[in-house]
Amino acid sequence: MGKGLGGEKAGCNATQIHSRKLPVIRQRLEADTAGSPSDGGPGPALLELQGITLAGRGQERLEAIKLSIEPGERVALIGASGAGKSSLLAVANGLIKPNGGTVLWQGAPPAKSRHQRRRQQARIGTLWQDLRLIEELTVQQNLNGARLAQWGWPKALLNLLLPLETGRCAAALEKLDLDQALLDRPVASLSGGQRQRVAIARLLRQEPLLVLADEPLASLDPRLAEELLALLLDYTRAPRALVMSLHRPDLLGGFDRVVGLRAGRVLFDQPVDQLAKDQLTALYASSL
């Protein structure tokens, strides 16, 4: 076993990231988290994947995946391209139905009723690498898109015609240090950094308990990547939780746990400060 990452350069970088947060943004996110409801004691895991199998072409995309995410946990998924990280997140948020195994959200399986299932999924916020903002719509319309499960279709359609809940949308932008003047602008007119922040503001509008992030830092410059990571780590303290796939092991130090995926299977699942360099070497070397 090699040295744990906690004493290596990777851990130091993550500590620096966590201490260089923009003070105003951090204060706003802390206030938002402080106002979140608490269950007052131990409850079911926010997410449980029990023996998940997902078929692929020629081989399983996921095989016998077992994973449990508790409130307050920040979990990093690492592994080479094609290891199954995106597939795992798609199963976790209900986008893909697995071929085998059980998915539990807060102790309950996905509801059979379409309406009830949408209500369940509303507690799960997903930040994709491509952000999945609708560029032709305004920032405000995109932010309100996070409320569709709570609103239903009549109000969702009205959102395309009228600016709804402007005050709440402006408050979400303010937490990300964005001017409310952006509300009327189409997403297509925004810079890359503004789009990243709008995507996070959409998460704030959704008010999810579980945040899933699929390599959202991959295409960003180092400064913006560090800033985005710090924001997500702050926002997902208890009672929330975070599962994020990463392609940069040097950013692991801000997480509680790390899950290594190889060829659709969990190679290891352990505290970040117990991860050793030789485990990383084995994880990525085996994919060559």
Backbone as CSV, one residue per row, in Angstrom:
resi,resn,N_x,N_y,N_z,CA_x,CA_y,CA_z,C_x,C_y,C_z
1,MET,0.845,-1.180,0.000,0.000,0.000,0.000,0.883,1.233,0.000
2,GLY,0.596,2.227,-0.884,1.410,3.428,-0.906,0.899,4.434,0.095
3,LYS,1.481,5.622,0.037,1.060,6.675,0.955,-0.342,7.128,0.627
4,GLY,-1.114,7.461,1.669,-2.456,7.977,1.457,-2.384,9.342,0.801
5,LEU,-3.401,9.689,0.047,-3.399,10.953,-0.660,-3.483,12.135,0.284
6,GLY,-3.934,11.907,1.501,-4.092,13.025,2.424,-2.799,13.769,2.675
7,GLY,-1.638,13.104,2.555,-0.377,13.759,2.803,0.334,14.166,1.546
8,GLU,-0.256,13.933,0.397,0.389,14.235,-0.857,-0.073,15.583,-1.382
9,LYS,0.492,15.979,-2.502,0.183,17.260,-3.104,-1.285,17.382,-3.444
10,ALA,-1.909,16.244,-3.851,-3.322,16.277,-4.224,-4.177,16.792,-3.083
11,GLY,-3.953,16.293,-1.882,-4.740,16.718,-0.738,-4.531,18.179,-0.426
12,CYS,-3.266,18.664,-0.557,-2.964,20.057,-0.286,-3.702,20.960,-1.268
13,ASN,-3.725,20.588,-2.553,-4.418,21.397,-3.543,-5.881,21.543,-3.197
14,ALA,-6.506,20.440,-2.789,-7.929,20.485,-2.464,-8.185,21.349,-1.242
15,THR,-7.255,21.318,-0.261,-7.397,22.167,0.920,-7.330,23.628,0.534
16,GLN,-6.405,23.970,-0.390,-6.303,25.339,-0.851,-7.570,25.765,-1.571
17,ILE,-8.131,24.865,-2.366,-9.375,25.162,-3.072,-10.459,25.515,-2.075
18,HIS,-10.587,24.677,-1.030,-11.670,24.835,-0.064,-11.518,26.105,0.762
19,SER,-10.284,26.652,0.863,-10.050,27.836,1.676,-10.043,29.121,0.852
20,ARG,-10.116,29.010,-0.505,-10.067,30.191,-1.357,-11.431,30.528,-1.943
21,LYS,-12.487,30.103,-1.314,-13.828,30.370,-1.830,-14.101,31.860,-1.779
22,LEU,-14.891,32.329,-2.721,-15.300,33.717,-2.677,-16.144,33.941,-1.433
23,PRO,-15.723,34.838,-0.522,-16.394,34.992,0.771,-17.883,35.287,0.656
24,VAL,-18.276,36.169,-0.254,-19.689,36.544,-0.347,-20.522,35.357,-0.785
25,ILE,-20.060,34.633,-1.805,-20.804,33.482,-2.302,-20.910,32.415,-1.221
26,ARG,-19.814,32.188,-0.501,-19.831,31.170,0.545,-20.844,31.529,1.616
27,GLN,-20.886,32.822,2.011,-21.833,33.241,3.050,-23.272,33.003,2.607
28,ARG,-23.543,33.275,1.340,-24.900,33.092,0.835,-25.282,31.621,0.799
29,LEU,-24.355,30.781,0.377,-24.658,29.359,0.316,-24.804,28.771,1.716
30,GLU,-23.994,29.260,2.659,-24.115,28.786,4.036,-25.478,29.153,4.601
31,ALA,-25.954,30.353,4.310,-27.267,30.770,4.789,-28.351,29.901,4.180
32,ASP,-28.193,29.569,2.895,-29.173,28.715,2.215,-29.211,27.334,2.850
33,THR,-28.043,26.768,3.142,-27.978,25.439,3.741,-28.515,25.452,5.164
34,ALA,-28.208,26.527,5.901,-28.659,26.612,7.282,-30.174,26.611,7.373
35,GLY,-30.832,27.109,6.328,-32.282,27.147,6.351,-32.933,25.885,5.856
36,SER,-32.133,24.860,5.498,-32.696,23.631,4.961,-33.303,22.791,6.056
37,PRO,-34.354,22.050,5.750,-34.981,21.223,6.769,-34.090,20.084,7.183
38,SER,-34.177,19.707,8.436,-33.418,18.559,8.936,-34.401,17.528,9.469
39,ASP,-34.047,16.273,9.330,-34.983,15.246,9.780,-34.897,14.995,11.284
40,GLY,-33.944,15.690,11.955,-33.885,15.601,13.405,-33.233,14.336,13.919
41,GLY,-32.722,13.487,13.068,-32.065,12.266,13.520,-31.754,11.362,12.354
42,PRO,-31.144,10.230,12.630,-30.782,9.313,11.558,-32.009,8.866,10.781
43,GLY,-31.854,8.819,9.482,-32.937,8.366,8.621,-32.361,7.482,7.530
44,PRO,-33.177,7.170,6.515,-32.684,6.329,5.431,-31.629,7.049,4.608
45,ALA,-30.807,6.289,3.941,-29.822,6.867,3.029,-30.549,7.636,1.939
46,LEU,-29.925,8.707,1.446,-30.532,9.454,0.355,-30.583,8.617,-0.910
47,LEU,-29.574,7.770,-1.094,-29.515,6.922,-2.283,-28.923,5.575,-1.913
48,GLU,-29.555,4.519,-2.397,-28.995,3.178,-2.272,-29.085,2.471,-3.619
49,LEU,-27.968,1.955,-4.064,-27.916,1.111,-5.250,-27.539,-0.289,-4.780
50,GLN,-28.416,-1.230,-5.019,-28.225,-2.592,-4.510,-28.134,-3.579,-5.665
51,GLY,-26.916,-4.044,-5.935,-26.710,-5.055,-6.967,-27.112,-4.599,-8.360
52,ILE,-26.789,-3.350,-8.703,-27.218,-2.776,-9.979,-26.424,-3.360,-11.152
53,THR,-27.162,-3.830,-12.147,-26.566,-4.327,-13.388,-27.197,-3.588,-14.553
54,LEU,-26.371,-3.159,-15.488,-26.848,-2.460,-16.678,-26.155,-3.054,-17.890
55,ALA,-26.952,-3.578,-18.803,-26.396,-4.253,-19.972,-25.808,-3.254,-20.964
56,GLY,-24.744,-3.702,-21.641,-24.124,-2.899,-22.683,-23.859,-3.757,-23.898
57,ARG,-23.148,-3.225,-24.846,-22.812,-3.977,-26.043,-21.540,-4.791,-25.804
58,GLY,-21.690,-6.080,-25.749,-20.523,-6.945,-25.579,-20.153,-7.198,-24.145
59,GLN,-20.426,-6.240,-23.253,-20.132,-6.429,-21.836,-21.056,-5.545,-21.008
60,GLU,-21.116,-5.814,-19.713,-21.987,-5.034,-18.835,-21.435,-3.620,-18.669
61,ARG,-22.313,-2.635,-18.777,-21.909,-1.261,-18.482,-21.758,-1.068,-16.981
62,LEU,-22.617,-1.733,-16.213,-22.508,-1.758,-14.756,-22.771,-3.179,-14.303
63,GLU,-22.029,-3.617,-13.298,-22.174,-4.993,-12.832,-22.065,-5.048,-11.315
64,ALA,-23.120,-5.520,-10.680,-23.160,-5.751,-9.228,-22.741,-4.512,-8.433
65,ILE,-23.251,-3.345,-8.840,-22.907,-2.099,-8.155,-23.680,-1.987,-6.849
66,LYS,-22.947,-1.754,-5.782,-23.540,-1.526,-4.464,-22.990,-0.214,-3.927
67,LEU,-23.907,0.712,-3.621,-23.473,2.039,-3.187,-24.564,2.654,-2.319
68,SER,-24.158,3.289,-1.221,-25.092,3.962,-0.334,-24.551,5.359,-0.025
69,ILE,-25.414,6.367,-0.149,-25.028,7.755,0.074,-25.864,8.320,1.215
70,GLU,-25.191,8.724,2.283,-25.861,9.275,3.463,-25.888,10.803,3.405
71,PRO,-26.834,11.445,4.116,-26.842,12.907,4.176,-25.500,13.448,4.664
72,GLY,-25.044,14.493,4.001,-23.787,15.128,4.377,-22.555,14.561,3.706
73,GLU,-22.683,13.452,2.995,-21.521,12.851,2.340,-21.252,13.509,0.989
74,ARG,-19.966,13.756,0.730,-19.522,14.203,-0.585,-18.656,13.087,-1.147
75,VAL,-19.138,12.433,-2.198,-18.516,11.223,-2.737,-18.026,11.487,-4.154
76,ALA,-16.781,11.158,-4.418,-16.196,11.312,-5.744,-16.154,9.967,-6.457
77,LEU,-16.557,9.948,-7.726,-16.428,8.777,-8.584,-15.255,9.001,-9.518
78,ILE,-14.317,8.069,-9.537,-13.178,8.200,-10.431,-13.002,6.914,-11.224
79,GLY,-12.327,7.037,-12.332,-12.090,5.896,-13.207,-11.853,6.393,-14.618
80,ALA,-11.294,5.539,-15.443,-11.001,5.912,-16.818,-12.282,6.104,-17.614
81,SER,-12.181,6.727,-18.786,-13.327,6.872,-19.671,-13.893,5.493,-19.991
82,GLY,-15.225,5.370,-19.929,-15.864,4.094,-20.197,-15.967,3.180,-18.993
83,ALA,-15.540,3.663,-17.827,-15.568,2.819,-16.622,-16.980,2.639,-16.074
84,GLY,-17.906,3.520,-16.460,-19.283,3.395,-15.988,-19.761,4.534,-15.114
85,LYS,-18.981,5.606,-15.001,-19.347,6.707,-14.110,-20.659,7.379,-14.539
86,SER,-20.743,7.733,-15.818,-21.956,8.398,-16.306,-23.161,7.463,-16.231
87,SER,-22.955,6.192,-16.513,-24.054,5.223,-16.440,-24.559,5.096,-15.010
88,LEU,-23.649,5.081,-14.049,-24.047,4.978,-12.650,-24.893,6.183,-12.245
89,LEU,-24.481,7.381,-12.652,-25.235,8.582,-12.304,-26.601,8.599,-12.987
90,ALA,-26.662,8.100,-14.225,-27.941,8.052,-14.942,-28.916,7.082,-14.277
91,VAL,-28.399,5.981,-13.746,-29.252,5.055,-12.988,-29.677,5.706,-11.670
92,ALA,-28.742,6.406,-11.021,-29.031,7.024,-9.721,-30.138,8.064,-9.811
93,ASN,-30.197,8.827,-10.914,-31.234,9.860,-11.002,-32.493,9.389,-11.722
94,GLY,-32.518,8.115,-12.104,-33.725,7.566,-12.706,-33.824,7.741,-14.199
95,LEU,-32.781,8.306,-14.829,-32.813,8.497,-16.280,-32.772,7.159,-17.015
96,ILE,-32.030,6.193,-16.460,-31.918,4.865,-17.048,-32.396,3.838,-16.029
97,LYS,-33.216,2.911,-16.477,-33.670,1.827,-15.614,-32.696,0.660,-15.733
98,PRO,-32.146,0.169,-14.625,-31.171,-0.926,-14.704,-31.834,-2.240,-15.098
99,ASN,-31.026,-3.154,-15.621,-31.530,-4.487,-15.974,-31.716,-5.371,-14.752
100,GLY,-30.985,-5.063,-13.694,-31.097,-5.830,-12.462,-30.705,-4.991,-11.271
101,GLY,-31.183,-5.392,-10.087,-30.856,-4.669,-8.872,-31.955,-3.700,-8.462
102,THR,-31.707,-2.986,-7.378,-32.712,-2.110,-6.784,-32.135,-0.718,-6.554
103,VAL,-32.924,0.294,-6.900,-32.597,1.689,-6.611,-33.564,2.182,-5.549
104,LEU,-33.034,2.761,-4.479,-33.864,3.328,-3.420,-33.526,4.802,-3.244
105,TRP,-34.543,5.634,-3.258,-34.402,7.060,-2.963,-35.039,7.321,-1.607
106,GLN,-34.216,7.703,-0.643,-34.680,7.912,0.733,-35.462,6.702,1.234
107,GLY,-34.945,5.525,0.935,-35.513,4.283,1.442,-36.669,3.721,0.647
108,ALA,-37.092,4.412,-0.408,-38.250,3.954,-1.190,-37.837,3.676,-2.632
109,PRO,-38.408,2.646,-3.245,-38.117,2.381,-4.659,-38.811,3.413,-5.536
110,PRO,-38.384,3.546,-6.800,-39.074,4.461,-7.709,-40.563,4.156,-7.773
111,ALA,-41.365,5.195,-7.650,-42.814,5.025,-7.650,-43.296,4.554,-9.023
112,LYS,-44.378,3.791,-9.034,-44.951,3.330,-10.297,-45.737,4.439,-10.981
113,SER,-46.364,5.286,-10.182,-47.103,6.412,-10.737,-46.134,7.441,-11.320
114,ARG,-46.392,7.863,-12.541,-45.525,8.844,-13.183,-45.455,10.134,-12.376
115,HIS,-46.590,10.573,-11.845,-46.637,11.800,-11.051,-45.806,11.656,-9.784
116,GLN,-45.983,10.567,-9.066,-45.230,10.369,-7.834,-43.737,10.194,-8.103
117,ARG,-43.411,9.576,-9.223,-41.998,9.392,-9.542,-41.333,10.723,-9.849
118,ARG,-42.045,11.601,-10.525,-41.496,12.935,-10.773,-41.261,13.668,-9.463
119,ARG,-42.147,13.477,-8.503,-41.974,14.094,-7.187,-40.715,13.569,-6.502
120,GLN,-40.491,12.258,-6.621,-39.278,11.672,-6.048,-38.031,12.257,-6.714
121,GLN,-38.039,12.297,-8.028,-36.871,12.763,-8.764,-36.597,14.246,-8.565
122,ALA,-37.608,14.992,-8.137,-37.411,16.407,-7.879,-36.437,16.651,-6.738
123,ARG,-36.230,15.645,-5.895,-35.284,15.779,-4.785,-33.856,15.435,-5.200
124,ILE,-33.690,15.116,-6.487,-32.368,14.785,-7.015,-32.011,15.808,-8.087
125,GLY,-30.947,16.563,-7.883,-30.501,17.536,-8.866,-29.268,17.026,-9.590
126,THR,-29.271,17.129,-10.910,-28.155,16.621,-11.692,-27.494,17.742,-12.467
127,LEU,-26.178,17.820,-12.360,-25.383,18.792,-13.107,-24.548,18.017,-14.118
128,TRP,-24.966,18.103,-15.384,-24.263,17.382,-16.439,-23.084,18.188,-16.949
129,GLN,-22.146,17.496,-17.588,-20.961,18.165,-18.120,-21.350,19.224,-19.143
130,ASP,-22.363,18.938,-19.952,-22.807,19.910,-20.953,-23.865,20.873,-20.404
131,LEU,-24.142,20.789,-19.113,-25.045,21.666,-18.359,-26.522,21.485,-18.711
132,ARG,-26.848,21.175,-19.969,-28.225,20.928,-20.401,-29.158,22.103,-20.114
133,LEU,-28.636,23.296,-20.291,-29.479,24.486,-20.292,-30.109,24.617,-21.678
134,ILE,-31.282,25.212,-21.743,-31.950,25.420,-23.029,-31.559,26.807,-23.526
135,GLU,-30.687,26.839,-24.514,-30.044,28.084,-24.912,-31.012,29.108,-25.488
136,GLU,-32.091,28.652,-26.123,-33.032,29.588,-26.733,-33.913,30.276,-25.689
137,LEU,-34.018,29.697,-24.506,-34.837,30.285,-23.451,-34.011,31.241,-22.600
138,THR,-34.698,32.090,-21.860,-34.006,33.042,-20.990,-33.450,32.341,-19.757
139,VAL,-32.587,33.056,-19.073,-32.044,32.535,-17.824,-33.176,32.237,-16.843
140,GLN,-34.152,33.150,-16.741,-35.251,32.952,-15.803,-36.074,31.719,-16.166
141,GLN,-36.343,31.508,-17.433,-37.092,30.317,-17.854,-36.326,29.046,-17.535
142,ASN,-35.002,29.085,-17.694,-34.188,27.925,-17.356,-34.196,27.666,-15.853
143,LEU,-34.105,28.726,-15.067,-34.136,28.548,-13.615,-35.466,27.963,-13.168
144,ASN,-36.542,28.462,-13.733,-37.858,27.953,-13.365,-38.085,26.529,-13.859
145,GLY,-37.313,26.094,-14.839,-37.417,24.716,-15.281,-37.147,23.726,-14.170
146,ALA,-36.401,24.161,-13.150,-36.111,23.293,-12.012,-37.330,23.046,-11.137
147,ARG,-38.404,23.795,-11.361,-39.597,23.669,-10.523,-40.725,22.906,-11.215
148,LEU,-40.455,22.347,-12.392,-41.531,21.732,-13.170,-42.226,20.606,-12.417
149,ALA,-41.455,19.800,-11.686,-42.074,18.675,-10.972,-43.045,19.153,-9.899
150,GLN,-42.744,20.313,-9.299,-43.633,20.856,-8.276,-44.815,21.607,-8.901
151,TRP,-44.593,22.229,-10.049,-45.623,23.072,-10.653,-46.673,22.286,-11.435
152,GLY,-46.239,21.307,-12.198,-47.132,20.659,-13.144,-47.128,21.389,-14.477
153,TRP,-47.749,20.791,-15.466,-47.631,21.295,-16.836,-48.330,22.625,-17.099
154,PRO,-49.492,22.926,-16.516,-50.097,24.229,-16.816,-49.181,25.404,-16.476
155,LYS,-48.590,25.368,-15.283,-47.697,26.457,-14.899,-46.395,26.393,-15.680
156,ALA,-45.967,25.188,-16.041,-44.757,25.042,-16.849,-44.938,25.698,-18.211
157,LEU,-46.095,25.526,-18.804,-46.362,26.171,-20.088,-46.450,27.686,-19.935
158,LEU,-47.029,28.129,-18.824,-47.119,29.566,-18.570,-45.725,30.181,-18.441
159,ASN,-44.767,29.386,-17.944,-43.394,29.854,-17.795,-42.776,30.250,-19.139
160,LEU,-43.274,29.665,-20.230,-42.764,30.007,-21.559,-43.309,31.335,-22.059
161,LEU,-44.371,31.826,-21.410,-45.029,33.050,-21.868,-44.802,34.236,-20.950
162,LEU,-44.702,33.972,-19.645,-44.590,35.054,-18.675,-43.406,34.816,-17.739
163,PRO,-42.778,35.894,-17.246,-41.726,35.735,-16.232,-42.349,35.420,-14.873
164,LEU,-42.128,34.210,-14.388,-42.725,33.763,-13.129,-41.695,33.762,-12.006
165,GLU,-42.168,34.076,-10.793,-41.353,34.007,-9.576,-40.004,34.705,-9.758
166,THR,-40.076,35.933,-10.242,-38.857,36.700,-10.530,-38.002,36.896,-9.283
167,GLY,-38.642,37.173,-8.157,-37.882,37.401,-6.932,-37.060,36.203,-6.522
168,ARG,-37.636,35.004,-6.618,-36.919,33.794,-6.249,-35.795,33.482,-7.228
169,CYS,-36.036,33.753,-8.496,-34.976,33.540,-9.485,-33.817,34.505,-9.259
170,ALA,-34.150,35.754,-8.958,-33.111,36.749,-8.691,-32.301,36.366,-7.457
171,ALA,-32.978,35.834,-6.443,-32.282,35.412,-5.221,-31.315,34.274,-5.512
172,ALA,-31.702,33.350,-6.401,-30.818,32.240,-6.762,-29.576,32.751,-7.478
173,LEU,-29.752,33.729,-8.376,-28.597,34.312,-9.063,-27.692,35.053,-8.086
174,GLU,-28.301,35.764,-7.150,-27.526,36.537,-6.179,-26.604,35.635,-5.357
175,LYS,-27.072,34.446,-5.022,-26.238,33.527,-4.263,-24.980,33.121,-5.035
176,LEU,-25.054,33.207,-6.362,-23.908,32.865,-7.207,-23.196,34.107,-7.711
177,ASP,-23.489,35.253,-7.103,-22.853,36.525,-7.446,-23.107,36.921,-8.897
178,LEU,-24.311,36.645,-9.374,-24.726,37.030,-10.718,-25.785,38.120,-10.630
179,ASP,-25.713,39.083,-11.545,-26.661,40.193,-11.563,-28.031,39.716,-12.048
180,GLN,-29.083,40.201,-11.397,-30.427,39.791,-11.795,-30.794,40.310,-13.179
181,ALA,-30.005,41.233,-13.723,-30.250,41.715,-15.084,-30.101,40.594,-16.111
182,LEU,-29.427,39.515,-15.723,-29.266,38.378,-16.629,-30.561,37.591,-16.821
183,LEU,-31.541,37.793,-15.964,-32.755,36.983,-16.017,-33.428,37.019,-17.387
184,ASP,-33.420,38.172,-18.044,-34.115,38.321,-19.324,-33.255,37.927,-20.519
185,ARG,-32.005,37.584,-20.274,-31.121,37.262,-21.397,-31.215,35.785,-21.761
186,PRO,-31.156,35.473,-23.064,-31.121,34.057,-23.451,-29.806,33.432,-23.019
187,VAL,-29.855,32.168,-22.655,-28.648,31.473,-22.211,-27.568,31.509,-23.282
188,ALA,-27.961,31.502,-24.547,-26.990,31.496,-25.648,-26.073,32.713,-25.624
189,SER,-26.489,33.798,-24.975,-25.685,35.024,-24.952,-24.694,35.063,-23.791
190,LEU,-24.696,34.054,-22.926,-23.856,34.077,-21.731,-22.466,33.524,-22.005
191,SER,-21.527,33.935,-21.174,-20.174,33.372,-21.229,-20.174,31.985,-20.592
192,GLY,-19.080,31.255,-20.791,-18.974,29.924,-20.198,-19.085,29.942,-18.684
193,GLY,-18.430,30.907,-18.056,-18.488,30.999,-16.604,-19.875,31.342,-16.110
194,GLN,-20.569,32.225,-16.825,-21.935,32.576,-16.443,-22.861,31.370,-16.574
195,ARG,-22.661,30.579,-17.608,-23.497,29.391,-17.796,-23.297,28.396,-16.658
196,GLN,-22.062,28.211,-16.243,-21.794,27.314,-15.132,-22.543,27.764,-13.883
197,ARG,-22.517,29.049,-13.607,-23.169,29.570,-12.412,-24.690,29.501,-12.536
198,VAL,-25.202,29.741,-13.731,-26.645,29.613,-13.942,-27.089,28.176,-13.704
199,ALA,-26.280,27.219,-14.160,-26.622,25.811,-13.938,-26.684,25.491,-12.452
200,ILE,-25.775,26.064,-11.663,-25.808,25.849,-10.216,-27.002,26.581,-9.602
201,ALA,-27.291,27.791,-10.107,-28.472,28.516,-9.626,-29.740,27.712,-9.895
202,ARG,-29.769,26.993,-11.000,-30.923,26.134,-11.279,-31.040,25.033,-10.231
203,LEU,-29.906,24.499,-9.782,-29.928,23.526,-8.685,-30.510,24.143,-7.417
204,LEU,-30.130,25.390,-7.138,-30.661,26.064,-5.957,-32.175,26.228,-6.057
205,ARG,-32.665,26.539,-7.252,-34.108,26.669,-7.443,-34.811,25.334,-7.223
206,GLN,-34.154,24.259,-7.596,-34.757,22.936,-7.435,-34.788,22.498,-5.977
207,GLU,-33.813,22.948,-5.192,-33.680,22.583,-3.781,-33.555,21.065,-3.599
208,PRO,-32.619,20.431,-4.284,-32.480,18.975,-4.159,-31.787,18.587,-2.863
209,LEU,-32.068,17.385,-2.407,-31.318,16.824,-1.288,-30.060,16.120,-1.777
210,LEU,-30.140,15.495,-2.937,-29.003,14.783,-3.502,-28.590,15.461,-4.798
211,VAL,-27.310,15.850,-4.889,-26.768,16.456,-6.103,-25.851,15.443,-6.786
212,LEU,-26.133,15.178,-8.053,-25.300,14.310,-8.879,-24.628,15.177,-9.933
213,ALA,-23.322,15.025,-10.090,-22.585,15.864,-11.039,-21.684,14.985,-11.899
214,ASP,-21.891,15.068,-13.210,-21.174,14.223,-14.158,-20.023,14.992,-14.797
215,GLU,-18.844,14.914,-14.187,-17.636,15.583,-14.653,-17.907,17.036,-15.065
216,PRO,-18.503,17.835,-14.192,-18.804,19.215,-14.562,-17.567,20.095,-14.668
217,LEU,-16.406,19.596,-14.222,-15.184,20.399,-14.243,-14.299,20.103,-15.458
218,ALA,-14.692,19.133,-16.262,-13.793,18.594,-17.283,-13.347,19.625,-18.315
219,SER,-14.235,20.500,-18.753,-13.901,21.423,-19.841,-13.583,22.838,-19.355
220,LEU,-13.380,22.998,-18.048,-13.173,24.325,-17.482,-11.700,24.620,-17.265
221,ASP,-11.366,25.920,-17.265,-10.011,26.295,-16.897,-9.836,26.050,-15.399
222,PRO,-8.583,25.891,-14.938,-8.346,25.514,-13.529,-9.009,26.428,-12.514
223,ARG,-8.979,27.747,-12.751,-9.568,28.666,-11.774,-11.064,28.448,-11.643
224,LEU,-11.761,28.373,-12.778,-13.210,28.190,-12.729,-13.570,26.819,-12.180
225,ALA,-12.773,25.807,-12.498,-13.031,24.457,-11.982,-12.928,24.429,-10.461
226,GLU,-11.925,25.077,-9.921,-11.747,25.107,-8.478,-12.892,25.861,-7.802
227,GLU,-13.320,26.951,-8.432,-14.401,27.754,-7.865,-15.716,26.969,-7.863
228,LEU,-16.008,26.286,-8.976,-17.236,25.509,-9.064,-17.233,24.374,-8.050
229,LEU,-16.106,23.694,-7.911,-16.009,22.603,-6.946,-16.258,23.103,-5.527
230,ALA,-15.651,24.231,-5.190,-15.833,24.788,-3.849,-17.299,25.109,-3.572
231,LEU,-17.989,25.665,-4.566,-19.405,25.994,-4.397,-20.242,24.747,-4.151
232,LEU,-19.994,23.706,-4.919,-20.771,22.476,-4.775,-20.484,21.786,-3.443
233,LEU,-19.239,21.794,-3.011,-18.901,21.192,-1.730,-19.571,21.939,-0.578
234,ASP,-19.635,23.261,-0.684,-20.306,24.044,0.355,-21.802,23.768,0.382
235,TYR,-22.399,23.711,-0.783,-23.856,23.580,-0.855,-24.354,22.223,-0.372
236,THR,-23.527,21.193,-0.495,-24.007,19.833,-0.234,-23.616,19.293,1.134
237,ARG,-23.537,20.181,2.110,-23.411,19.699,3.475,-24.759,19.164,3.933
238,ALA,-24.770,18.406,5.042,-26.007,17.806,5.561,-27.081,18.890,5.725
239,PRO,-28.313,18.589,5.360,-28.874,17.267,5.042,-28.719,16.848,3.589
240,ARG,-27.962,17.618,2.804,-27.755,17.267,1.404,-26.569,16.331,1.258
241,ALA,-26.352,15.886,0.031,-25.197,15.044,-0.269,-24.822,15.255,-1.725
242,LEU,-23.590,14.874,-2.068,-23.059,15.074,-3.412,-22.376,13.807,-3.903
243,VAL,-22.660,13.437,-5.145,-21.905,12.392,-5.843,-21.407,13.019,-7.144
244,MET,-20.091,13.113,-7.316,-19.526,13.768,-8.486,-18.486,12.877,-9.152
245,SER,-18.590,12.715,-10.455,-17.542,12.012,-11.188,-16.453,13.015,-11.558
246,LEU,-15.220,12.577,-11.425,-14.061,13.439,-11.644,-13.072,12.784,-12.599
247,HIS,-12.368,13.602,-13.333,-11.259,13.085,-14.135,-9.924,13.596,-13.603
248,ARG,-9.968,14.331,-12.465,-8.751,14.890,-11.873,-8.611,14.410,-10.425
249,PRO,-7.801,13.395,-10.181,-7.593,12.901,-8.808,-7.006,13.945,-7.869
250,ASP,-6.370,15.003,-8.412,-5.786,16.019,-7.539,-6.844,16.851,-6.821
251,LEU,-8.121,16.705,-7.198,-9.191,17.464,-6.561,-9.947,16.656,-5.511
252,LEU,-9.454,15.500,-5.146,-10.187,14.607,-4.255,-10.212,15.070,-2.801
253,GLY,-9.283,15.900,-2.405,-9.128,16.217,-0.988,-10.328,16.854,-0.328
254,GLY,-11.230,17.478,-1.091,-12.410,18.086,-0.490,-13.562,17.126,-0.268
255,PHE,-13.412,15.868,-0.698,-14.471,14.874,-0.585,-14.274,13.995,0.645
256,ASP,-15.357,13.338,1.061,-15.296,12.412,2.188,-14.906,11.008,1.739
257,ARG,-15.489,10.565,0.620,-15.264,9.207,0.120,-14.883,9.248,-1.348
258,VAL,-14.214,8.206,-1.775,-13.879,8.054,-3.181,-14.247,6.641,-3.613
259,VAL,-14.931,6.554,-4.742,-15.334,5.270,-5.317,-14.619,5.112,-6.650
260,GLY,-13.826,4.051,-6.771,-13.112,3.786,-8.006,-13.856,2.767,-8.851
261,LEU,-14.181,3.148,-10.091,-14.883,2.257,-11.011,-13.939,1.769,-12.100
262,ARG,-14.030,0.487,-12.406,-13.260,-0.090,-13.499,-14.138,-1.114,-14.213
263,ALA,-14.326,-0.899,-15.515,-15.113,-1.827,-16.332,-16.477,-2.119,-15.716
264,GLY,-17.117,-1.081,-15.170,-18.462,-1.228,-14.654,-18.580,-1.827,-13.271
265,ARG,-17.468,-2.028,-12.585,-17.488,-2.599,-11.236,-16.785,-1.653,-10.268
266,VAL,-17.197,-1.720,-9.005,-16.543,-0.925,-7.963,-15.252,-1.620,-7.555
267,LEU,-14.134,-0.945,-7.800,-12.837,-1.498,-7.423,-12.513,-1.188,-5.966
268,PHE,-12.897,0.011,-5.519,-12.732,0.368,-4.107,-13.734,1.453,-3.750
269,ASP,-14.083,1.526,-2.464,-14.997,2.526,-1.907,-14.513,2.786,-0.490
270,GLN,-13.892,3.946,-0.266,-13.234,4.188,1.015,-13.066,5.673,1.271
271,PRO,-12.720,6.056,2.515,-12.436,7.458,2.805,-11.283,7.974,1.948
272,VAL,-11.381,9.228,1.543,-10.361,9.807,0.680,-8.979,9.758,1.316
273,ASP,-8.923,10.019,2.636,-7.607,10.073,3.275,-6.951,8.701,3.420
274,GLN,-7.657,7.646,3.035,-7.059,6.311,3.057,-6.682,5.812,1.660
275,LEU,-6.950,6.632,0.657,-6.641,6.231,-0.711,-5.139,6.323,-0.949
276,ALA,-4.588,5.298,-1.564,-3.151,5.239,-1.808,-2.832,5.428,-3.285
277,LYS,-1.630,5.931,-3.541,-1.211,6.175,-4.916,-1.212,4.907,-5.754
278,ASP,-0.829,3.792,-5.153,-0.789,2.570,-5.947,-2.193,2.105,-6.331
279,GLN,-3.212,2.495,-5.553,-4.579,2.174,-5.948,-4.984,2.962,-7.188
280,LEU,-4.604,4.232,-7.237,-4.884,5.037,-8.423,-4.159,4.487,-9.641
281,THR,-2.910,4.115,-9.429,-2.141,3.556,-10.536,-2.802,2.303,-11.084
282,ALA,-3.252,1.432,-10.193,-3.915,0.189,-10.616,-5.240,0.494,-11.301
283,LEU,-5.966,1.504,-10.800,-7.266,1.832,-11.365,-7.146,2.270,-12.814
284,TYR,-6.201,3.142,-13.116,-6.077,3.680,-14.468,-5.225,2.795,-15.375
285,ALA,-4.239,2.127,-14.795,-3.400,1.255,-15.615,-4.193,0.071,-16.157
286,SER,-5.142,-0.408,-15.399,-5.911,-1.573,-15.814,-6.822,-1.286,-16.990
287,SER,-7.021,0.018,-17.296,-7.917,0.361,-18.392,-7.181,0.483,-19.713
288,LEU,-5.867,0.416,-19.677,-5.071,0.582,-20.905,-5.125,-0.663,-21.760
